[in-house]
């Protein structure tokens, strides 16, 4: 029973003799998943998002850069300005995400490693969280920025000078006298490319292993029929 369950989860194994002449067919999914894992792990060391605040009194503009686990750039200067309009310090946003973000990405890479050894549809479930990660990152960023911008302290010194706002996480916007320019960082680009690579991997995975899964299922049904007949 336990062996049947494992087989149903992992799918049929491909012996070396079966790979002869079909190395590309069976090797492509695993190779693509390897590329995706490398892209995700490399992204850990690169910025995921960047915002530039443009105003005449700041000739060099103000810069804000988000990595998976840190905020960089002119954070103190931006927090000082936000204090006057009643916006909370940026460091209070996404504390859980920044604390566990690195571990989450490592976990996604490990799940892709396991997916390479699963030859059934369950591989897609292991890959899906990593595929969706870039979108989840942007949605989470949007929710935090909207929460901070829409919940200003009414008792702040300049609270009457600006209405609650929701700054765009991509593209340009206006906050008071500042023009904002938000764009993805290299890290987010890498995870987006990894998502495309993973989708391609699942396409080749299905093409390589589905015929084996179907054949295995038919063989099991035939054996069950013979057993019942006996």
Buried (B, 14 or more C-beta within 10 A) or exposed (E): EEEEEEBBEBBBEBEEEEEEEEEEBBEBBBBBBBBBBBBBBBBBEBBBBBBBBBBEEBEEEBBBBBBBBEBEBBBEBBBEBBBBBBBBBBEEBBEEBBEEBBEBBEEBBEBBBBBBEBBBBBBBEBBBBBBEBBEEBBEBBBBBBBEBBEEBEEEBEEBEEBEEBBBBBBEEBEBBEBBBBBBBBEBBBBBBBBBEBBBBBBEBBBEBBBEBBEEBEEEEEEEEEEEEEE
